[in-house]
């Protein structure tokens, strides 16, 4: 670790302790060059898989983007924020647990639709209409018919 004061590359760890509710390790270090102390934080590097979009583009998984889509689908619906956070947690865990370095956006979208279908039918239809990119009213009506039939 390079000393922020003198740039010397050697130091010794004076103290280590858990920080940020176990998400990091705080280390007090003493530079062996100038003797000044400084603090570093050590965190686990989370390397999330890339999401492969329909058009073949790849981008890193973004929980915030997922949550924006969920909130938009549930806008003005009686869906608790806690339920949306739980879906976000589940999807993020699914992505993190994946042994693959790339995960199709389709897999994420389908899981979100499954969860929304159980949570709120209107939110499900809103999400599906954007996710599946319905081209016309007939496709939209077909999805609504499927939803009504599964409820019977």
Secondary structure, DSSP 4 states (H G I P E B T S, - for coil): ---TTT--S-EEEEEEEEEGGGTEEEEEEEETTT--EEEEEEE----PPEEE-TTS-EEE--HHHHHHHHHHHTTTSS--HHHHHHHHHHHHHHHHH-SSSEEEHHHHHHHHHHHHHHH-HHHHHHHHHHHTT--SHHHHHHHHHHHHHHH-
